[in-house]
Structures are given as structure tokens and as C-alpha cells.
């Protein structure tokens, strides 16, 4: 099969109105669309003058008949791989334009543009709307959105891309761009879905649910691919993680080349303890969706986590090196790297990575987080002395922060965890109490407070925290209340109850992650066969 050229040619549109006075409109439409494609600066398009020369030569040579156009012949004459073609009709005083985008190498119809119509005396306004639809279709042709049943208009797509570029780093601003895209093209579903996901990623699940319900009310207007994406997020938001993975596999059948679907399958597979599927899925696509920096780093995190869970630690460390050049400033990569180095016992290399992290600017991840993660993994992989030393260094780093830095929830949570690892129960308890008061919806502090009560002999408080967690009944818990209750049960030596609670948490939507194996509260379970069986990858 001949490889498709990215060069685009726009054929002169055919006049099927029966009115010869409208013949010139076909050339005007061709030229207006050509100019629009050229102005994007991203699409190589054949100039209108070359199209006219090619069509004239084809007619004069007898290859095509007078007044006809052969898309294959036009493409070959202009060295194009994609042809935009169409025709226009007249019903009373209403003009209607139809257009197709065709891959001439395969003969595949890439997009059949929705018909555009309007008054005859406003013909160029109608052509302008047609151009927007064609520009939008061409813009998504090689993107993760290529399988949308209806391409967006070009300006809406540009707003969507502006939001997507900062997705993960500035959610409020990303949402503003997505909302602007919807204003420009209310039928463009993807920005609304990303608004829901942005809310969900920020823990605002009720808001995410409300936005998703708006999309679901208009389900009949979506194509199969869009429906799968909506069904995926609905399953995810409902805590039905296995169903979310199943739906994404169906979406992949429609769009096997979509980096977005590939990324989501890898993510969801990890969340149901199928790290082998994550690794195999990511092996099919190296490039993340549109080269997005934040998602690129997230993808490395998911891949290395999967490799860690599989015990493939050499590959885990190697995976962090691949993107060192591209994302040298990303602190999170250091956190991923030290996990593998700790598992391999490469202490000097780990120390060097920690040293490098101290010279980087923090983002969502800090040098303290790198040290904390390293300490957890060293502790898990039987290097207690080194883990203790690094925990103390991380604590010193946290204590040296400015008052403004130290006031952030991120630093305060890290400090509480470090106190906890060191067994400094009262200091840890004080910070966890503050965090619980500040963020009552956040449940991890309650789990820790219950475990501290066990460690310090406050049996009644431990029971109270345990039953408080079990009694929680509200939407969007995702099993977090049960997982935190499992912490308390494990510390109390209730192995059977702890494992039951972990299983129940996963069944209610808790996404499996690497920290279950390195969780200090679960150390009493490490020699318990049912827990060992629970940790084994399921695929």
C-alpha cells in the first residue's frame, strides 16, 4: 500500500445547481478553502493556480472529460495524498454545499462533511462556514480525535488545543479554553468531556458528574467513538474500573492508532492490577497524545509503576532515562527513577538522583517527595538503615522550607508522612488533625489518625476512627474509606479483616497502585499468604 502524502489538494467544487451563472462559485470555494488551509501554517496545500493548471492539463490530455474531475488523477498531478472535493446544489433560493475529504492512496473517505446551506445571496458566508468545518476536520485528521463522527470548526478546535496544552498543570485556565471552544461550536463534545475530567482530576466529582450528565442527555447525537469515551468516563466516575477498561478496549477497535485511547487503557489496566497489560499496551505507542508534556510524564509514571509491580526493575529504571533529555526539568521523573533504584539496591545511584533533585525547581513534585518515595521503597525492599537516614534528611529538607512553602497542603502532608515513618506519633498526629480539619472530604488523614491511636495505645479512639470510616456513605468514595479502615485493621494485627477491606475497597472503585505494596501500615501483612496473593498482578 502506498504511503499517504500529507500534501492536500482542493478540487474546484462542482456546480450541480443547473444555473451556469453560479459556475464561478466552484472556483471561489476551492480558493477560499485553499487559503484557509494555507493560513494554518501546519498543512501543505496545493495553490489554487496549480489546481487549475492540473485540471486543464488533465482535460486537454483526455484523461478526464470536460467539466469532470478525477480525484486520483488530480492527486497524482499535484503530488497530493489527500483531496478535498465537493459540489453545490440549489433548492429555491437556498444553496447547499457537500464536501468530502479522501485519502487517495487507499480510497478511504476520511470525512464526509456535514452539508452546509444558506441563502443564495449570502453564498460566501455559506462557503465560510464550510471552510471552518473542513479546517476542523483537517486539524484532527492525525490526532487522537480523528475518529470523531463530526469534526469541530477550526476556531473551536484551536481553543480546545489551547486548553489541552495546559491540562494537568492549570485546570481552571484549561476549563476556560474548553468552555470557549463550546461557545464556538456547541456540538463539539470533546471539550465538555475534558471539563468533566478536569473536575474529576481535581477531586470535584460532583461537578464532573453534572457535566457528564449534560453530555449523556445528548447521547443520540454522538458517534460510536464518542459514546465509548463517555461510557468510559461514566464507568470510571462510578468506580466500575473493570467496566471502564472493557469500554476502552472497544474504543481501541475503532481507533487502534489513537494515542489517547492507548494512554487510557494503560492507566485503567494498572488500576485493576493488570500491569502486564499496561506495559504491552504502551509498547504499541511510544508517543503520548500530541506530545503533551504533563501527560508524557504521567505516562512514564504509569509505565514505571507497572514495571515495578511486575518486578522488572532494570526496565523500570531504563524507562525513566528515555525521556531525561526531553523532560530534564520534571521532578516527577526523579521520583519514578528512585523507586526502581531502591528495588535494585543501587544506593549510590539513588543518592545521585536525590542530589540532582535538590537542584531542580519543584512543581507538583518536590525534592522532599523524591526523598520520601525513595525512603518508602528502601524500607519496602529491605534497606532499613538507608531508609531511616533518607527519611530524616527529607524531614530536615521540609523543616528548611519558607513559611509560605511550609503552609502548602503538599508539604504538610509530606511532613506528616515523614513523622509517621519515623514513629514520631504526636508530631504526625498534630499535622494529620490539621489536614483533616482543613479538608474534611480527604480520608487518608482519618486512616492515619486511627493507626496512630493504635500505636499509642488509644484503643477507643482507634475504634472510633475505624467505625467512622466504615459508616461513611456518600457518592464518590471510590472505596477510600474502606482502604483507610484496612490500615487500622492491619496495624491492629487483624490480618483477615484488613485483606477483606482491601478487596472491598477495590470492588468499590479504589484504583490499585504501587503504594499498596510499600504502605508501612501493611507491613504486618507482608508474610500473610492472602495479602501476598492479593499483590500478585492479575495480568
C-alpha positions, 0 to 999 in steps of 0.5 A: 500500500502506498504511503499517504502524502500529507500534501492536500489538494482542493478540487474546484467544487462542482456546480450541480445547481443547473444555473451556469451563472453560479459556475464561478462559485466552484472556483471561489470555494476551492480558493477560499478553502485553499487559503484557509488551509494555507493560513494554518501554517501546519498543512501543505496545500496545493495553490489554487493556480496549480489546481487549475493548471492540473485540471486543464492539463488533465482535460486537454490530455483526455484523461478526464472529460470536460467539466469532470474531475478525477480525484486520483488523477488530480492527486497524482498531478499535484503530488497530493495524498489527500483531496478535498472535493465537493459540489453545490446544489440549489433548492429555491433560493437556498444553496447547499454545499457537500464536501468530502475529504479522501485519502487517495492512496487507499480510497478511504473517505476520511470525512464526509462533511456535514452539508452546509446551506444558506441563502443564495445571496449570502453564498460566501458566508455559506462557503465560510462556514464550510471552510471552518468545518473542513479546517476542523476536520483537517486539524484532527485528521492525525490526532487522537480525535480523528475518529470523531463522527463530526469534526469541530470548526477550526476556531473551536478546535484551536481553543480546545488545543489551547486548553489541552496544552495546559491540562494537568498543570492549570485546570481552571485556565484549561476549563476556560479554553474548553468552555470557549471552544463550546461557545464556538461550536456547541456540538463539539463534545470533546471539550465538555468531556475534558471539563468533566475530567478536569473536575474529576482530576481535581477531586470535584466529582460532583461537578464532573458528574453534572457535566457528564450528565449534560453530555449523556442527555445528548447521547443520540447525537454522538458517534460510536467513538464518542459514546465509548469515551463517555461510557468510559468516563461514566464507568470510571466516575462510578468506580466500575474500573473493570467496566471502564477498561472493557469500554476502552478496549472497544474504543481501541477497535475503532481507533487502534492508532489513537494515542489517547485511547492507548494512554487510557487503557494503560492507566485503567489496566494498572488500576485493576492490577493488570500491569502486564497489560499496561506495559504491552499496551504502551509498547504499541505507542511510544508517543503520548497524545500530541506530545503533551508534556504533563501527560508524557510524564504521567505516562512514564509514571504509569509505565514505571509503576507497572514495571515495578509491580511486575518486578522488572526493575532494570526496565523500570529504571531504563524507562525513566532515562528515555525521556531525561533529555526531553523532560530534564526539568520534571521532578516527577521523573526523579521520583519514578527513577528512585523507586526502581533504584531502591528495588535494585539496591543501587544506593549510590545511584539513588543518592545521585538522583536525590542530589540532582533533585535538590537542584531542580525547581519543584512543581507538583513534585518536590525534592522532599517527595523524591526523598520520601518515595525513595525512603518508602521503597528502601524500607519496602525492599529491605534497606532499613538503615538507608531508609531511616537516614533518607527519611530524616534528611527529607524531614530536615529538607521540609523543616528548611522550607519558607513559611509560605512553602511550609503552609502548602497542603503538599508539604504538610502532608509530606511532613506528616508522612515523614513523622509517621515513618519515623514513629514520631506519633504526636508530631504526625498526629498534630499535622494529620488533625490539621489536614483533616480539619482543613479538608474534611472530604480527604480520608487518608488523614482519618486512616492515619489518625486511627493507626496512630491511636493504635500505636499509642495505645488509644484503643477507643479512639482507634475504634472510633476512627475505624467505625467512622470510616466504615459508616461513611456513605456518600457518592464518590468514595471510590472505596477510600474509606474502606482502604483507610479502615484496612490500615487500622485493621492491619496495624491492629494485627487483624490480618483477615479483616484488613485483606477483606477491606482491601478487596472491598475497597477495590470492588468499590472503585479504589484504583490499585497502585504501587503504594499498596505494596510499600504502605508501612501500615501493611507491613504486618501483612507482608508474610500473610499468604492472602495479602501476598496473593492479593499483590500478585498482578492479575495480568 
